[in-house]
Amino acid sequence: MVPTLIVLGLLALGVAIVAFATRRPSTRQNVIVDQDTAWNDPITPANDVPAQDDPFAHAPVLTPPVVAEPPPADAIPAERAS
């Protein structure tokens, strides 16, 4: 008797859930669509970009830095005369 009551209770609960879910009308939500997207814009590959002048074409040629070697150690006085 108890299993029959459990099954009938679960069946009634299932019917109540289905009835509650289907009795309410669906609400329509206003979906705002952003129309300013670029999904359909034409694609321009990087190779099709017109050639422009090289901004560094007329730059001066860099010279390597000048490295001054220190004088030999025997040329530098160890102490100053006072």
Number of C-alpha atoms within 10 A of each C-alpha: 5 7 8 9 10 11 11 12 12 12 12 12 12 12 12 12 11 11 11 10 11 10 8 8 7 8 6 6 6 6 6 6 7 6 7 6 8 8 8 6 7 7 8 8 7 7 7 7 8 6 7 6 6 8 7 7 7 7 8 7 6 6 6 6 6 6 6 6 6 7 8 7 8 7 7 9 8 8 6 5 5 3
